[in-house]
Amino acid sequence: MTELIPAINLLLATFKTAKELFEKSDSTGLKSQLLAMNEQLLDMKEIALALRDENISLREELKKIKEFEDRGLTLKKDAYFDKNDNGPYCPTCWDNEKYLSMMRKPLSEFPPACPRCKYSLDR
Ligand SMILES: [Zn+2]
């Protein structure tokens, strides 16, 4: 997949050539240029869809980072705690997937462990 701006520039150049062929009434050359423009438009659509998906993903990640900042989380002794000292939150889930997972103490057991990835503070 190419970048969007070069793809747009290529389409504009093809359009210019097609317009010149139309003005000269060269229907064979014009048909070839129209087919090329169709291919280039399909490529641009693919690029635009990939950019849209990347944008959605980046917005989700940014939202999670903002949530992290709003909670005032800090790393203490291998786990995250918020500004009200709530925690521990799993550092593995946050660092790898930006997922905030409260680590819980299993009944009558120690230490706290992540219910999601099983990371434990027993280290
Ligand atoms: Zn975890």
Boltz pocket constraint, residues with backbone or C-beta under 6 A from the ligand:
constraints:
  - pocket:
      binder: B
      contacts: [[A, 90], [A, 91], [A, 92], [A, 93], [A, 94], [A, 101], [A, 114], [A, 115], [A, 116], [A, 117], [A, 118], [A, 119]]
      max_distance: 6.0
